[in-house]
Amino acid sequence: MEEKLSFYEFTQLSKEEQYNLAFTLGEFINASEKGNVRFALYKLLNSYVEAVYDSTENKIITLTSFLKSD
């Protein structure tokens, strides 16, 4: 991956490529749980990625990326 990948370029990648980058290069920030749903936050380059997991089915429900706001 190019180090200067923009937020827009990241959002244009396939979901599988987004998952791979977030989980291999992203810095884990925090996680929380509500029922059988787990929310995990990763910092990736100049943005953040939230992964939502169904812990019962052991699968990703959604992956949402957003820019840091000050």
N, CA, C and O atoms as a Maestro MAE file, in Angstrom:
{
 s_m_m2io_version
 :::
 2.0.0
}

f_m_ct {
 s_m_title
 :::
 protein
 m_atom[280] {
  # First column is atom index #
  i_m_mmod_type
  r_m_x_coord
  r_m_y_coord
  r_m_z_coord
  i_m_residue_number
  s_m_chain_name
  s_m_pdb_residue_name
  s_m_pdb_atom_name
  i_m_atomic_number
  :::
  1 25 0.836 -1.186 0.000 1 A "MET " " N  " 7
  2 3 0.000 0.000 0.000 1 A "MET " " CA " 6
  3 2 0.870 1.234 0.000 1 A "MET " " C  " 6
  4 15 1.896 1.292 0.678 1 A "MET " " O  " 8
  5 25 0.450 2.216 -0.765 2 A "GLU " " N  " 7
  6 3 1.188 3.467 -0.768 2 A "GLU " " CA " 6
  7 2 0.873 4.225 0.508 2 A "GLU " " C  " 6
  8 15 -0.281 4.299 0.930 2 A "GLU " " O  " 8
  9 25 1.903 4.785 1.119 3 A "GLU " " N  " 7
  10 3 1.759 5.464 2.405 3 A "GLU " " CA " 6
  11 2 0.843 6.684 2.313 3 A "GLU " " C  " 6
  12 15 0.292 7.106 3.330 3 A "GLU " " O  " 8
  13 25 0.666 7.254 1.137 4 A "LYS " " N  " 7
  14 3 -0.131 8.469 0.988 4 A "LYS " " CA " 6
  15 2 -1.532 8.190 0.458 4 A "LYS " " C  " 6
  16 15 -2.130 9.050 -0.190 4 A "LYS " " O  " 8
  17 25 -2.048 7.035 0.717 5 A "LEU " " N  " 7
  18 3 -3.398 6.686 0.304 5 A "LEU " " CA " 6
  19 2 -4.367 7.669 0.948 5 A "LEU " " C  " 6
  20 15 -4.364 7.836 2.168 5 A "LEU " " O  " 8
  21 25 -5.192 8.316 0.139 6 A "SER " " N  " 7
  22 3 -6.128 9.297 0.682 6 A "SER " " CA " 6
  23 2 -7.380 8.606 1.214 6 A "SER " " C  " 6
  24 15 -7.637 7.437 0.926 6 A "SER " " O  " 8
  25 25 -8.139 9.348 1.985 7 A "PHE " " N  " 7
  26 3 -9.402 8.841 2.510 7 A "PHE " " CA " 6
  27 2 -10.311 8.435 1.349 7 A "PHE " " C  " 6
  28 15 -10.917 7.364 1.377 7 A "PHE " " O  " 8
  29 25 -10.403 9.282 0.341 8 A "TYR " " N  " 7
  30 3 -11.243 8.977 -0.822 8 A "TYR " " CA " 6
  31 2 -10.769 7.696 -1.507 8 A "TYR " " C  " 6
  32 15 -11.587 6.842 -1.847 8 A "TYR " " O  " 8
  33 25 -9.471 7.553 -1.710 9 A "GLU " " N  " 7
  34 3 -8.938 6.344 -2.349 9 A "GLU " " CA " 6
  35 2 -9.270 5.105 -1.520 9 A "GLU " " C  " 6
  36 15 -9.625 4.061 -2.068 9 A "GLU " " O  " 8
  37 25 -9.153 5.226 -0.193 10 A "PHE " " N  " 7
  38 3 -9.494 4.110 0.682 10 A "PHE " " CA " 6
  39 2 -10.960 3.714 0.508 10 A "PHE " " C  " 6
  40 15 -11.282 2.529 0.431 10 A "PHE " " O  " 8
  41 25 -11.841 4.707 0.445 11 A "THR " " N  " 7
  42 3 -13.269 4.396 0.329 11 A "THR " " CA " 6
  43 2 -13.625 3.804 -1.030 11 A "THR " " C  " 6
  44 15 -14.686 3.197 -1.174 11 A "THR " " O  " 8
  45 25 -12.767 3.968 -2.020 12 A "GLN " " N  " 7
  46 3 -13.017 3.413 -3.350 12 A "GLN " " CA " 6
  47 2 -12.518 1.973 -3.490 12 A "GLN " " C  " 6
  48 15 -12.817 1.311 -4.483 12 A "GLN " " O  " 8
  49 25 -11.767 1.489 -2.511 13 A "LEU " " N  " 7
  50 3 -11.297 0.105 -2.536 13 A "LEU " " CA " 6
  51 2 -12.468 -0.837 -2.293 13 A "LEU " " C  " 6
  52 15 -13.501 -0.429 -1.762 13 A "LEU " " O  " 8
  53 25 -12.307 -2.076 -2.677 14 A "SER " " N  " 7
  54 3 -13.347 -3.066 -2.384 14 A "SER " " CA " 6
  55 2 -13.438 -3.248 -0.869 14 A "SER " " C  " 6
  56 15 -12.489 -2.946 -0.147 14 A "SER " " O  " 8
  57 25 -14.573 -3.737 -0.395 15 A "LYS " " N  " 7
  58 3 -14.729 -3.972 1.049 15 A "LYS " " CA " 6
  59 2 -13.657 -4.923 1.561 15 A "LYS " " C  " 6
  60 15 -13.133 -4.731 2.659 15 A "LYS " " O  " 8
  61 25 -13.329 -5.930 0.793 16 A "GLU " " N  " 7
  62 3 -12.297 -6.885 1.204 16 A "GLU " " CA " 6
  63 2 -10.944 -6.194 1.368 16 A "GLU " " C  " 6
  64 15 -10.226 -6.461 2.331 16 A "GLU " " O  " 8
  65 25 -10.591 -5.305 0.431 17 A "GLU " " N  " 7
  66 3 -9.325 -4.573 0.546 17 A "GLU " " CA " 6
  67 2 -9.343 -3.627 1.741 17 A "GLU " " C  " 6
  68 15 -8.335 -3.470 2.430 17 A "GLU " " O  " 8
  69 25 -10.493 -2.994 1.986 18 A "GLN " " N  " 7
  70 3 -10.619 -2.126 3.157 18 A "GLN " " CA " 6
  71 2 -10.427 -2.928 4.443 18 A "GLN " " C  " 6
  72 15 -9.711 -2.488 5.342 18 A "GLN " " O  " 8
  73 25 -11.061 -4.105 4.539 19 A "TYR " " N  " 7
  74 3 -10.908 -4.959 5.719 19 A "TYR " " CA " 6
  75 2 -9.441 -5.313 5.921 19 A "TYR " " C  " 6
  76 15 -8.907 -5.184 7.023 19 A "TYR " " O  " 8
  77 25 -8.799 -5.758 4.856 20 A "ASN " " N  " 7
  78 3 -7.398 -6.177 4.955 20 A "ASN " " CA " 6
  79 2 -6.500 -5.048 5.432 20 A "ASN " " C  " 6
  80 15 -5.661 -5.258 6.308 20 A "ASN " " O  " 8
  81 25 -6.660 -3.853 4.871 21 A "LEU " " N  " 7
  82 3 -5.831 -2.725 5.293 21 A "LEU " " CA " 6
  83 2 -6.106 -2.335 6.743 21 A "LEU " " C  " 6
  84 15 -5.176 -2.116 7.520 21 A "LEU " " O  " 8
  85 25 -7.381 -2.250 7.100 22 A "ALA " " N  " 7
  86 3 -7.736 -1.846 8.464 22 A "ALA " " CA " 6
  87 2 -7.181 -2.824 9.490 22 A "ALA " " C  " 6
  88 15 -6.653 -2.402 10.518 22 A "ALA " " O  " 8
  89 25 -7.292 -4.124 9.229 23 A "PHE " " N  " 7
  90 3 -6.899 -5.114 10.218 23 A "PHE " " CA " 6
  91 2 -5.407 -5.418 10.214 23 A "PHE " " C  " 6
  92 15 -4.882 -5.897 11.219 23 A "PHE " " O  " 8
  93 25 -4.712 -5.154 9.118 24 A "THR " " N  " 7
  94 3 -3.270 -5.436 9.084 24 A "THR " " CA " 6
  95 2 -2.424 -4.201 9.351 24 A "THR " " C  " 6
  96 15 -1.375 -4.296 9.988 24 A "THR " " O  " 8
  97 25 -2.871 -3.036 8.870 25 A "LEU " " N  " 7
  98 3 -2.077 -1.819 9.045 25 A "LEU " " CA " 6
  99 2 -2.674 -0.836 10.038 25 A "LEU " " C  " 6
  100 15 -1.992 0.083 10.492 25 A "LEU " " O  " 8
  101 25 -3.934 -1.024 10.373 26 A "GLY " " N  " 7
  102 3 -4.591 -0.107 11.300 26 A "GLY " " CA " 6
  103 2 -4.116 -0.306 12.731 26 A "GLY " " C  " 6
  104 15 -3.768 -1.410 13.150 26 A "GLY " " O  " 8
  105 25 -4.113 0.789 13.456 27 A "GLU " " N  " 7
  106 3 -3.751 0.751 14.881 27 A "GLU " " CA " 6
  107 2 -5.036 0.604 15.691 27 A "GLU " " C  " 6
  108 15 -5.909 1.470 15.633 27 A "GLU " " O  " 8
  109 25 -5.157 -0.487 16.445 28 A "PHE " " N  " 7
  110 3 -6.349 -0.733 17.254 28 A "PHE " " CA " 6
  111 2 -6.443 0.354 18.320 28 A "PHE " " C  " 6
  112 15 -5.481 0.604 19.046 28 A "PHE " " O  " 8
  113 25 -7.610 1.000 18.413 29 A "ILE " " N  " 7
  114 3 -7.819 2.076 19.393 29 A "ILE " " CA " 6
  115 2 -8.624 1.579 20.592 29 A "ILE " " C  " 6
  116 15 -8.184 1.707 21.735 29 A "ILE " " O  " 8
  117 25 -9.801 1.012 20.331 30 A "ASN " " N  " 7
  118 3 -10.659 0.586 21.437 30 A "ASN " " CA " 6
  119 2 -11.796 -0.289 20.901 30 A "ASN " " C  " 6
  120 15 -12.039 -0.345 19.696 30 A "ASN " " O  " 8
  121 25 -12.474 -0.959 21.808 31 A "ALA " " N  " 7
  122 3 -13.628 -1.778 21.429 31 A "ALA " " CA " 6
  123 2 -14.675 -1.705 22.524 31 A "ALA " " C  " 6
  124 15 -14.368 -1.461 23.691 31 A "ALA " " O  " 8
  125 25 -15.908 -1.920 22.125 32 A "SER " " N  " 7
  126 3 -17.003 -2.001 23.094 32 A "SER " " CA " 6
  127 2 -17.997 -3.032 22.582 32 A "SER " " C  " 6
  128 15 -17.979 -3.412 21.411 32 A "SER " " O  " 8
  129 25 -18.869 -3.477 23.488 33 A "GLU " " N  " 7
  130 3 -19.863 -4.486 23.122 33 A "GLU " " CA " 6
  131 2 -21.238 -4.062 23.583 33 A "GLU " " C  " 6
  132 15 -21.406 -3.436 24.629 33 A "GLU " " O  " 8
  133 25 -22.208 -4.419 22.781 34 A "LYS " " N  " 7
  134 3 -23.612 -4.207 23.150 34 A "LYS " " CA " 6
  135 2 -24.358 -5.453 22.718 34 A "LYS " " C  " 6
  136 15 -24.606 -5.661 21.530 34 A "LYS " " O  " 8
  137 25 -24.710 -6.270 23.675 35 A "GLY " " N  " 7
  138 3 -25.323 -7.554 23.361 35 A "GLY " " CA " 6
  139 2 -24.329 -8.443 22.647 35 A "GLY " " C  " 6
  140 15 -23.218 -8.658 23.132 35 A "GLY " " O  " 8
  141 25 -24.725 -8.960 21.496 36 A "ASN " " N  " 7
  142 3 -23.820 -9.829 20.751 36 A "ASN " " CA " 6
  143 2 -23.081 -9.075 19.636 36 A "ASN " " C  " 6
  144 15 -22.499 -9.691 18.743 36 A "ASN " " O  " 8
  145 25 -23.111 -7.734 19.698 37 A "VAL " " N  " 7
  146 3 -22.446 -6.908 18.687 37 A "VAL " " CA " 6
  147 2 -21.221 -6.238 19.308 37 A "VAL " " C  " 6
  148 15 -21.293 -5.644 20.383 37 A "VAL " " O  " 8
  149 25 -20.086 -6.351 18.596 38 A "ARG " " N  " 7
  150 3 -18.838 -5.765 19.067 38 A "ARG " " CA " 6
  151 2 -18.418 -4.660 18.105 38 A "ARG " " C  " 6
  152 15 -18.429 -4.852 16.889 38 A "ARG " " O  " 8
  153 25 -18.047 -3.505 18.648 39 A "PHE " " N  " 7
  154 3 -17.605 -2.355 17.879 39 A "PHE " " CA " 6
  155 2 -16.109 -2.175 18.123 39 A "PHE " " C  " 6
  156 15 -15.680 -2.068 19.272 39 A "PHE " " O  " 8
  157 25 -15.322 -2.140 17.071 40 A "ALA " " N  " 7
  158 3 -13.873 -1.962 17.201 40 A "ALA " " CA " 6
  159 2 -13.445 -0.773 16.362 40 A "ALA " " C  " 6
  160 15 -13.860 -0.629 15.212 40 A "ALA " " O  " 8
  161 25 -12.603 0.086 16.949 41 A "LEU " " N  " 7
  162 3 -12.140 1.290 16.270 41 A "LEU " " CA " 6
  163 2 -10.653 1.180 15.971 41 A "LEU " " C  " 6
  164 15 -9.859 0.836 16.847 41 A "LEU " " O  " 8
  165 25 -10.277 1.476 14.716 42 A "TYR " " N  " 7
  166 3 -8.894 1.433 14.260 42 A "TYR " " CA " 6
  167 2 -8.518 2.782 13.659 42 A "TYR " " C  " 6
  168 15 -9.344 3.434 13.020 42 A "TYR " " O  " 8
  169 25 -7.272 3.198 13.865 43 A "LYS " " N  " 7
  170 3 -6.734 4.384 13.191 43 A "LYS " " CA " 6
  171 2 -5.919 3.880 12.015 43 A "LYS " " C  " 6
  172 15 -5.047 3.024 12.167 43 A "LYS " " O  " 8
  173 25 -6.212 4.417 10.845 44 A "LEU " " N  " 7
  174 3 -5.515 4.011 9.633 44 A "LEU " " CA " 6
  175 2 -5.116 5.261 8.865 44 A "LEU " " C  " 6
  176 15 -5.966 5.973 8.331 44 A "LEU " " O  " 8
  177 25 -3.802 5.521 8.814 45 A "LEU " " N  " 7
  178 3 -3.259 6.705 8.149 45 A "LEU " " CA " 6
  179 2 -3.945 7.955 8.673 45 A "LEU " " C  " 6
  180 15 -3.799 8.277 9.852 45 A "LEU " " O  " 8
  181 25 -4.693 8.673 7.833 46 A "ASN " " N  " 7
  182 3 -5.284 9.939 8.274 46 A "ASN " " CA " 6
  183 2 -6.776 9.813 8.601 46 A "ASN " " C  " 6
  184 15 -7.487 10.817 8.635 46 A "ASN " " O  " 8
  185 25 -7.248 8.600 8.838 47 A "SER " " N  " 7
  186 3 -8.663 8.406 9.104 47 A "SER " " CA " 6
  187 2 -8.876 7.310 10.143 47 A "SER " " C  " 6
  188 15 -7.925 6.723 10.658 47 A "SER " " O  " 8
  189 25 -10.135 7.052 10.434 48 A "TYR " " N  " 7
  190 3 -10.505 6.006 11.382 48 A "TYR " " CA " 6
  191 2 -11.448 5.033 10.704 48 A "TYR " " C  " 6
  192 15 -12.166 5.395 9.771 48 A "TYR " " O  " 8
  193 25 -11.443 3.809 11.173 49 A "VAL " " N  " 7
  194 3 -12.306 2.765 10.638 49 A "VAL " " CA " 6
  195 2 -12.986 2.072 11.816 49 A "VAL " " C  " 6
  196 15 -12.320 1.637 12.756 49 A "VAL " " O  " 8
  197 25 -14.305 1.973 11.762 50 A "GLU " " N  " 7
  198 3 -15.061 1.257 12.781 50 A "GLU " " CA " 6
  199 2 -15.565 -0.044 12.170 50 A "GLU " " C  " 6
  200 15 -16.255 -0.041 11.151 50 A "GLU " " O  " 8
  201 25 -15.217 -1.132 12.796 51 A "ALA " " N  " 7
  202 3 -15.692 -2.444 12.370 51 A "ALA " " CA " 6
  203 2 -16.754 -2.904 13.359 51 A "ALA " " C  " 6
  204 15 -16.555 -2.836 14.572 51 A "ALA " " O  " 8
  205 25 -17.868 -3.366 12.841 52 A "VAL " " N  " 7
  206 3 -18.951 -3.867 13.669 52 A "VAL " " CA " 6
  207 2 -19.072 -5.365 13.405 52 A "VAL " " C  " 6
  208 15 -19.297 -5.790 12.272 52 A "VAL " " O  " 8
  209 25 -18.920 -6.160 14.465 53 A "TYR " " N  " 7
  210 3 -18.917 -7.620 14.371 53 A "TYR " " CA " 6
  211 2 -20.147 -8.214 15.033 53 A "TYR " " C  " 6
  212 15 -20.623 -7.704 16.048 53 A "TYR " " O  " 8
  213 25 -20.650 -9.272 14.468 54 A "ASP " " N  " 7
  214 3 -21.660 -10.088 15.124 54 A "ASP " " CA " 6
  215 2 -20.893 -11.222 15.793 54 A "ASP " " C  " 6
  216 15 -20.415 -12.130 15.114 54 A "ASP " " O  " 8
  217 25 -20.772 -11.179 17.111 55 A "SER " " N  " 7
  218 3 -19.965 -12.179 17.813 55 A "SER " " CA " 6
  219 2 -20.628 -13.559 17.836 55 A "SER " " C  " 6
  220 15 -19.938 -14.565 17.996 55 A "SER " " O  " 8
  221 25 -21.938 -13.622 17.679 56 A "THR " " N  " 7
  222 3 -22.623 -14.905 17.637 56 A "THR " " CA " 6
  223 2 -22.303 -15.643 16.338 56 A "THR " " C  " 6
  224 15 -22.026 -16.842 16.347 56 A "THR " " O  " 8
  225 25 -22.345 -14.918 15.229 57 A "GLU " " N  " 7
  226 3 -22.080 -15.519 13.920 57 A "GLU " " CA " 6
  227 2 -20.617 -15.425 13.511 57 A "GLU " " C  " 6
  228 15 -20.209 -16.003 12.504 57 A "GLU " " O  " 8
  229 25 -19.826 -14.690 14.301 58 A "ASN " " N  " 7
  230 3 -18.400 -14.504 14.043 58 A "ASN " " CA " 6
  231 2 -18.151 -13.940 12.639 58 A "ASN " " C  " 6
  232 15 -17.366 -14.478 11.859 58 A "ASN " " O  " 8
  233 25 -18.857 -12.826 12.347 59 A "LYS " " N  " 7
  234 3 -18.650 -12.190 11.050 59 A "LYS " " CA " 6
  235 2 -18.792 -10.681 11.170 59 A "LYS " " C  " 6
  236 15 -19.398 -10.169 12.111 59 A "LYS " " O  " 8
  237 25 -18.221 -9.983 10.199 60 A "ILE " " N  " 7
  238 3 -18.292 -8.530 10.158 60 A "ILE " " CA " 6
  239 2 -19.641 -8.118 9.598 60 A "ILE " " C  " 6
  240 15 -20.083 -8.622 8.565 60 A "ILE " " O  " 8
  241 25 -20.289 -7.195 10.297 61 A "ILE " " N  " 7
  242 3 -21.568 -6.669 9.834 61 A "ILE " " CA " 6
  243 2 -21.330 -5.478 8.911 61 A "ILE " " C  " 6
  244 15 -21.838 -5.433 7.791 61 A "ILE " " O  " 8
  245 25 -20.549 -4.515 9.398 62 A "THR " " N  " 7
  246 3 -20.246 -3.331 8.593 62 A "THR " " CA " 6
  247 2 -18.838 -2.831 8.898 62 A "THR " " C  " 6
  248 15 -18.243 -3.146 9.929 62 A "THR " " O  " 8
  249 25 -18.338 -2.046 7.968 63 A "LEU " " N  " 7
  250 3 -17.065 -1.364 8.130 63 A "LEU " " CA " 6
  251 2 -17.318 0.072 7.692 63 A "LEU " " C  " 6
  252 15 -17.705 0.317 6.550 63 A "LEU " " O  " 8
  253 25 -17.101 1.028 8.606 64 A "THR " " N  " 7
  254 3 -17.362 2.431 8.311 64 A "THR " " CA " 6
  255 2 -16.070 3.216 8.485 64 A "THR " " C  " 6
  256 15 -15.386 3.075 9.499 64 A "THR " " O  " 8
  257 25 -15.737 4.038 7.504 65 A "SER " " N  " 7
  258 3 -14.527 4.860 7.613 65 A "SER " " CA " 6
  259 2 -14.944 6.316 7.713 65 A "SER " " C  " 6
  260 15 -15.941 6.729 7.122 65 A "SER " " O  " 8
  261 25 -14.169 7.095 8.471 66 A "PHE " " N  " 7
  262 3 -14.457 8.513 8.613 66 A "PHE " " CA " 6
  263 2 -13.178 9.259 8.932 66 A "PHE " " C  " 6
  264 15 -12.214 8.691 9.448 66 A "PHE " " O  " 8
  265 25 -13.189 10.550 8.614 67 A "LEU " " N  " 7
  266 3 -12.033 11.398 8.870 67 A "LEU " " CA " 6
  267 2 -12.058 11.881 10.299 67 A "LEU " " C  " 6
  268 15 -13.118 11.996 10.913 67 A "LEU " " O  " 8
  269 25 -10.900 12.160 10.816 68 A "LYS " " N  " 7
  270 3 -10.755 12.717 12.160 68 A "LYS " " CA " 6
  271 2 -11.330 14.122 12.158 68 A "LYS " " C  " 6
  272 15 -11.082 14.894 11.232 68 A "LYS " " O  " 8
  273 25 -12.085 14.454 13.174 69 A "SER " " N  " 7
  274 3 -12.596 15.818 13.288 69 A "SER " " CA " 6
  275 2 -12.009 16.455 14.533 69 A "SER " " C  " 6
  276 15 -11.886 15.815 15.578 69 A "SER " " O  " 8
  277 25 -11.656 17.700 14.410 70 A "ASP " " N  " 7
  278 3 -11.029 18.416 15.538 70 A "ASP " " CA " 6
  279 2 -12.025 19.224 16.311 70 A "ASP " " C  " 6
  280 15 -11.662 19.883 17.286 70 A "ASP " " O  " 8
  :::
 }
 m_bond[279] {
  # First column is bond index #
  i_m_from
  i_m_to
  i_m_order
  :::
  1 1 2 1
  2 2 3 1
  3 3 4 2
  4 3 5 1
  5 5 6 1
  6 6 7 1
  7 7 8 2
  8 7 9 1
  9 9 10 1
  10 10 11 1
  11 11 12 2
  12 11 13 1
  13 13 14 1
  14 14 15 1
  15 15 16 2
  16 15 17 1
  17 17 18 1
  18 18 19 1
  19 19 20 2
  20 19 21 1
  21 21 22 1
  22 22 23 1
  23 23 24 2
  24 23 25 1
  25 25 26 1
  26 26 27 1
  27 27 28 2
  28 27 29 1
  29 29 30 1
  30 30 31 1
  31 31 32 2
  32 31 33 1
  33 33 34 1
  34 34 35 1
  35 35 36 2
  36 35 37 1
  37 37 38 1
  38 38 39 1
  39 39 40 2
  40 39 41 1
  41 41 42 1
  42 42 43 1
  43 43 44 2
  44 43 45 1
  45 45 46 1
  46 46 47 1
  47 47 48 2
  48 47 49 1
  49 49 50 1
  50 50 51 1
  51 51 52 2
  52 51 53 1
  53 53 54 1
  54 54 55 1
  55 55 56 2
  56 55 57 1
  57 57 58 1
  58 58 59 1
  59 59 60 2
  60 59 61 1
  61 61 62 1
  62 62 63 1
  63 63 64 2
  64 63 65 1
  65 65 66 1
  66 66 67 1
  67 67 68 2
  68 67 69 1
  69 69 70 1
  70 70 71 1
  71 71 72 2
  72 71 73 1
  73 73 74 1
  74 74 75 1
  75 75 76 2
  76 75 77 1
  77 77 78 1
  78 78 79 1
  79 79 80 2
  80 79 81 1
  81 81 82 1
  82 82 83 1
  83 83 84 2
  84 83 85 1
  85 85 86 1
  86 86 87 1
  87 87 88 2
  88 87 89 1
  89 89 90 1
  90 90 91 1
  91 91 92 2
  92 91 93 1
  93 93 94 1
  94 94 95 1
  95 95 96 2
  96 95 97 1
  97 97 98 1
  98 98 99 1
  99 99 100 2
  100 99 101 1
  101 101 102 1
  102 102 103 1
  103 103 104 2
  104 103 105 1
  105 105 106 1
  106 106 107 1
  107 107 108 2
  108 107 109 1
  109 109 110 1
  110 110 111 1
  111 111 112 2
  112 111 113 1
  113 113 114 1
  114 114 115 1
  115 115 116 2
  116 115 117 1
  117 117 118 1
  118 118 119 1
  119 119 120 2
  120 119 121 1
  121 121 122 1
  122 122 123 1
  123 123 124 2
  124 123 125 1
  125 125 126 1
  126 126 127 1
  127 127 128 2
  128 127 129 1
  129 129 130 1
  130 130 131 1
  131 131 132 2
  132 131 133 1
  133 133 134 1
  134 134 135 1
  135 135 136 2
  136 135 137 1
  137 137 138 1
  138 138 139 1
  139 139 140 2
  140 139 141 1
  141 141 142 1
  142 142 143 1
  143 143 144 2
  144 143 145 1
  145 145 146 1
  146 146 147 1
  147 147 148 2
  148 147 149 1
  149 149 150 1
  150 150 151 1
  151 151 152 2
  152 151 153 1
  153 153 154 1
  154 154 155 1
  155 155 156 2
  156 155 157 1
  157 157 158 1
  158 158 159 1
  159 159 160 2
  160 159 161 1
  161 161 162 1
  162 162 163 1
  163 163 164 2
  164 163 165 1
  165 165 166 1
  166 166 167 1
  167 167 168 2
  168 167 169 1
  169 169 170 1
  170 170 171 1
  171 171 172 2
  172 171 173 1
  173 173 174 1
  174 174 175 1
  175 175 176 2
  176 175 177 1
  177 177 178 1
  178 178 179 1
  179 179 180 2
  180 179 181 1
  181 181 182 1
  182 182 183 1
  183 183 184 2
  184 183 185 1
  185 185 186 1
  186 186 187 1
  187 187 188 2
  188 187 189 1
  189 189 190 1
  190 190 191 1
  191 191 192 2
  192 191 193 1
  193 193 194 1
  194 194 195 1
  195 195 196 2
  196 195 197 1
  197 197 198 1
  198 198 199 1
  199 199 200 2
  200 199 201 1
  201 201 202 1
  202 202 203 1
  203 203 204 2
  204 203 205 1
  205 205 206 1
  206 206 207 1
  207 207 208 2
  208 207 209 1
  209 209 210 1
  210 210 211 1
  211 211 212 2
  212 211 213 1
  213 213 214 1
  214 214 215 1
  215 215 216 2
  216 215 217 1
  217 217 218 1
  218 218 219 1
  219 219 220 2
  220 219 221 1
  221 221 222 1
  222 222 223 1
  223 223 224 2
  224 223 225 1
  225 225 226 1
  226 226 227 1
  227 227 228 2
  228 227 229 1
  229 229 230 1
  230 230 231 1
  231 231 232 2
  232 231 233 1
  233 233 234 1
  234 234 235 1
  235 235 236 2
  236 235 237 1
  237 237 238 1
  238 238 239 1
  239 239 240 2
  240 239 241 1
  241 241 242 1
  242 242 243 1
  243 243 244 2
  244 243 245 1
  245 245 246 1
  246 246 247 1
  247 247 248 2
  248 247 249 1
  249 249 250 1
  250 250 251 1
  251 251 252 2
  252 251 253 1
  253 253 254 1
  254 254 255 1
  255 255 256 2
  256 255 257 1
  257 257 258 1
  258 258 259 1
  259 259 260 2
  260 259 261 1
  261 261 262 1
  262 262 263 1
  263 263 264 2
  264 263 265 1
  265 265 266 1
  266 266 267 1
  267 267 268 2
  268 267 269 1
  269 269 270 1
  270 270 271 1
  271 271 272 2
  272 271 273 1
  273 273 274 1
  274 274 275 1
  275 275 276 2
  276 275 277 1
  277 277 278 1
  278 278 279 1
  279 279 280 2
  :::
 }
}
